[in-house]
Amino acid sequence: MPQDVRLLTLLSLILTKEKQKVIQEQFEKYASAVNYVIKTVMTSHLANLRQTVEAVSEEFARRYDARPEYLEDVVKTARAAIAQHRKLARTIRSMRDRTPFFKPGRLILSPPIVKIDSDGIVLFTTKNETLPIPFDKHSRNKDIQVLRALVDGKQQVGRIRLTWRKEGFLEITVRVLSDVQSPRRESA
């Protein structure tokens, strides 16, 4: 049964210099990890997600992060970047001989690495630290009912995309999946 997906776009408050520094380190580490996985997939010709996870897990844990959830998020992003590159390479001749590359500036993570509540998100960094990122009041109030449904467990959170804005804040796109408990109405 296909699930209905809704994208919820929120903004963070302007982050302090300390938070900006930690966030930028996380973005750079994530981009480096994705590019490492892309290079491994392309050189080893790995066919699916499971093969990729098995092939890179030891070196990945040593270099980047030992959490299996983080590895799965990175592999999903790498495989999506490869697919997007191949799609573009069909029409753009100059891209055909190039290796796909993930540009820094985005983090695409899923729970439990990112936890969402009605006031903001909490990012669990690769150094086992928590980094709270509060939502902007206007974007939060616009979608407060959906945020409450996510916190109460009435709807599921898919992957969460954090996009860095040079002005010092994040654009947060939450993939909201359909209702967890969809009651069936029985006709009498």
Contacts in CASP RR format, 6 or more apart in sequence:
PFRMAT RR
TARGET T0000
AUTHOR 0000-0000-0000
METHOD contacts of the structure
MODEL  1
MPQDVRLLTLLSLILTKEKQKVIQEQFEKYASAVNYVIKTVMTSHLANLR
QTVEAVSEEFARRYDARPEYLEDVVKTARAAIAQHRKLARTIRSMRDRTP
FFKPGRLILSPPIVKIDSDGIVLFTTKNETLPIPFDKHSRNKDIQVLRAL
VDGKQQVGRIRLTWRKEGFLEITVRVLSDVQSPRRESA
3 177 0 8 1.000
3 178 0 8 1.000
4 177 0 8 1.000
4 178 0 8 1.000
5 175 0 8 1.000
5 176 0 8 1.000
5 177 0 8 1.000
5 178 0 8 1.000
6 146 0 8 1.000
6 175 0 8 1.000
6 176 0 8 1.000
7 173 0 8 1.000
7 174 0 8 1.000
7 175 0 8 1.000
7 176 0 8 1.000
8 143 0 8 1.000
8 146 0 8 1.000
8 147 0 8 1.000
8 173 0 8 1.000
8 174 0 8 1.000
8 175 0 8 1.000
8 176 0 8 1.000
9 139 0 8 1.000
9 171 0 8 1.000
9 172 0 8 1.000
9 173 0 8 1.000
9 174 0 8 1.000
10 120 0 8 1.000
10 135 0 8 1.000
10 136 0 8 1.000
10 139 0 8 1.000
10 140 0 8 1.000
10 143 0 8 1.000
10 171 0 8 1.000
10 172 0 8 1.000
10 173 0 8 1.000
10 174 0 8 1.000
11 135 0 8 1.000
11 136 0 8 1.000
11 138 0 8 1.000
11 139 0 8 1.000
11 169 0 8 1.000
11 170 0 8 1.000
11 171 0 8 1.000
11 172 0 8 1.000
12 120 0 8 1.000
12 133 0 8 1.000
12 134 0 8 1.000
12 135 0 8 1.000
12 136 0 8 1.000
12 169 0 8 1.000
12 170 0 8 1.000
12 171 0 8 1.000
12 172 0 8 1.000
13 133 0 8 1.000
13 134 0 8 1.000
13 135 0 8 1.000
13 136 0 8 1.000
13 169 0 8 1.000
14 167 0 8 1.000
14 168 0 8 1.000
14 169 0 8 1.000
15 23 0 8 1.000
15 133 0 8 1.000
15 168 0 8 1.000
15 169 0 8 1.000
15 170 0 8 1.000
19 131 0 8 1.000
19 133 0 8 1.000
20 168 0 8 1.000
22 125 0 8 1.000
22 129 0 8 1.000
22 131 0 8 1.000
23 123 0 8 1.000
23 131 0 8 1.000
23 133 0 8 1.000
23 162 0 8 1.000
23 164 0 8 1.000
23 170 0 8 1.000
24 164 0 8 1.000
26 107 0 8 1.000
26 123 0 8 1.000
26 125 0 8 1.000
26 126 0 8 1.000
27 104 0 8 1.000
27 105 0 8 1.000
27 106 0 8 1.000
27 107 0 8 1.000
27 164 0 8 1.000
28 104 0 8 1.000
29 64 0 8 1.000
29 65 0 8 1.000
29 126 0 8 1.000
30 74 0 8 1.000
30 104 0 8 1.000
30 106 0 8 1.000
30 107 0 8 1.000
31 102 0 8 1.000
31 103 0 8 1.000
31 104 0 8 1.000
31 105 0 8 1.000
32 64 0 8 1.000
33 60 0 8 1.000
33 63 0 8 1.000
33 64 0 8 1.000
33 65 0 8 1.000
33 74 0 8 1.000
34 74 0 8 1.000
34 77 0 8 1.000
34 78 0 8 1.000
34 81 0 8 1.000
34 102 0 8 1.000
35 78 0 8 1.000
35 101 0 8 1.000
35 102 0 8 1.000
36 56 0 8 1.000
36 60 0 8 1.000
36 63 0 8 1.000
36 64 0 8 1.000
37 52 0 8 1.000
37 56 0 8 1.000
37 60 0 8 1.000
37 74 0 8 1.000
37 75 0 8 1.000
37 78 0 8 1.000
38 78 0 8 1.000
38 81 0 8 1.000
38 82 0 8 1.000
38 99 0 8 1.000
38 100 0 8 1.000
38 101 0 8 1.000
38 102 0 8 1.000
39 99 0 8 1.000
40 46 0 8 1.000
40 52 0 8 1.000
40 55 0 8 1.000
40 56 0 8 1.000
41 52 0 8 1.000
41 78 0 8 1.000
41 79 0 8 1.000
41 82 0 8 1.000
42 82 0 8 1.000
42 99 0 8 1.000
42 100 0 8 1.000
44 55 0 8 1.000
46 52 0 8 1.000
46 55 0 8 1.000
49 72 0 8 1.000
49 75 0 8 1.000
49 76 0 8 1.000
49 79 0 8 1.000
52 75 0 8 1.000
52 78 0 8 1.000
52 79 0 8 1.000
53 71 0 8 1.000
53 72 0 8 1.000
53 75 0 8 1.000
56 71 0 8 1.000
56 75 0 8 1.000
57 68 0 8 1.000
57 71 0 8 1.000
60 71 0 8 1.000
60 74 0 8 1.000
61 71 0 8 1.000
64 70 0 8 1.000
64 74 0 8 1.000
64 126 0 8 1.000
65 71 0 8 1.000
65 126 0 8 1.000
67 113 0 8 1.000
67 126 0 8 1.000
69 110 0 8 1.000
69 112 0 8 1.000
69 113 0 8 1.000
70 109 0 8 1.000
70 113 0 8 1.000
70 126 0 8 1.000
72 110 0 8 1.000
73 108 0 8 1.000
73 109 0 8 1.000
73 110 0 8 1.000
73 113 0 8 1.000
73 159 0 8 1.000
76 108 0 8 1.000
76 159 0 8 1.000
77 102 0 8 1.000
77 108 0 8 1.000
78 102 0 8 1.000
81 100 0 8 1.000
81 101 0 8 1.000
81 102 0 8 1.000
82 100 0 8 1.000
84 100 0 8 1.000
85 95 0 8 1.000
85 98 0 8 1.000
85 100 0 8 1.000
86 100 0 8 1.000
88 95 0 8 1.000
89 95 0 8 1.000
89 96 0 8 1.000
89 98 0 8 1.000
104 164 0 8 1.000
105 163 0 8 1.000
105 164 0 8 1.000
106 161 0 8 1.000
106 162 0 8 1.000
106 163 0 8 1.000
106 164 0 8 1.000
107 161 0 8 1.000
107 162 0 8 1.000
108 159 0 8 1.000
108 160 0 8 1.000
108 161 0 8 1.000
108 162 0 8 1.000
109 123 0 8 1.000
109 159 0 8 1.000
109 160 0 8 1.000
109 162 0 8 1.000
110 157 0 8 1.000
110 158 0 8 1.000
110 159 0 8 1.000
110 160 0 8 1.000
111 157 0 8 1.000
111 158 0 8 1.000
111 160 0 8 1.000
112 124 0 8 1.000
113 123 0 8 1.000
113 124 0 8 1.000
114 121 0 8 1.000
114 122 0 8 1.000
114 123 0 8 1.000
114 124 0 8 1.000
114 160 0 8 1.000
114 162 0 8 1.000
115 121 0 8 1.000
115 122 0 8 1.000
115 124 0 8 1.000
116 122 0 8 1.000
116 147 0 8 1.000
116 150 0 8 1.000
116 151 0 8 1.000
116 157 0 8 1.000
116 160 0 8 1.000
116 174 0 8 1.000
117 147 0 8 1.000
117 151 0 8 1.000
118 140 0 8 1.000
118 144 0 8 1.000
118 147 0 8 1.000
118 148 0 8 1.000
118 151 0 8 1.000
119 134 0 8 1.000
119 135 0 8 1.000
119 140 0 8 1.000
120 132 0 8 1.000
120 133 0 8 1.000
120 134 0 8 1.000
120 135 0 8 1.000
120 140 0 8 1.000
121 132 0 8 1.000
121 133 0 8 1.000
121 135 0 8 1.000
121 160 0 8 1.000
121 172 0 8 1.000
122 130 0 8 1.000
122 131 0 8 1.000
122 132 0 8 1.000
122 133 0 8 1.000
123 130 0 8 1.000
123 131 0 8 1.000
123 132 0 8 1.000
123 133 0 8 1.000
123 162 0 8 1.000
124 130 0 8 1.000
124 131 0 8 1.000
125 131 0 8 1.000
133 170 0 8 1.000
133 172 0 8 1.000
135 172 0 8 1.000
136 169 0 8 1.000
140 147 0 8 1.000
146 155 0 8 1.000
146 176 0 8 1.000
149 155 0 8 1.000
150 156 0 8 1.000
150 157 0 8 1.000
150 174 0 8 1.000
150 176 0 8 1.000
153 180 0 8 1.000
154 179 0 8 1.000
154 180 0 8 1.000
154 181 0 8 1.000
155 176 0 8 1.000
155 177 0 8 1.000
155 178 0 8 1.000
155 179 0 8 1.000
155 180 0 8 1.000
156 176 0 8 1.000
156 177 0 8 1.000
156 178 0 8 1.000
156 180 0 8 1.000
157 174 0 8 1.000
157 175 0 8 1.000
157 176 0 8 1.000
157 177 0 8 1.000
158 174 0 8 1.000
158 175 0 8 1.000
158 176 0 8 1.000
158 177 0 8 1.000
159 175 0 8 1.000
160 172 0 8 1.000
160 173 0 8 1.000
160 174 0 8 1.000
160 175 0 8 1.000
161 172 0 8 1.000
161 173 0 8 1.000
161 175 0 8 1.000
162 170 0 8 1.000
162 171 0 8 1.000
162 172 0 8 1.000
163 170 0 8 1.000
163 171 0 8 1.000
163 172 0 8 1.000
163 173 0 8 1.000
164 170 0 8 1.000
165 171 0 8 1.000
END
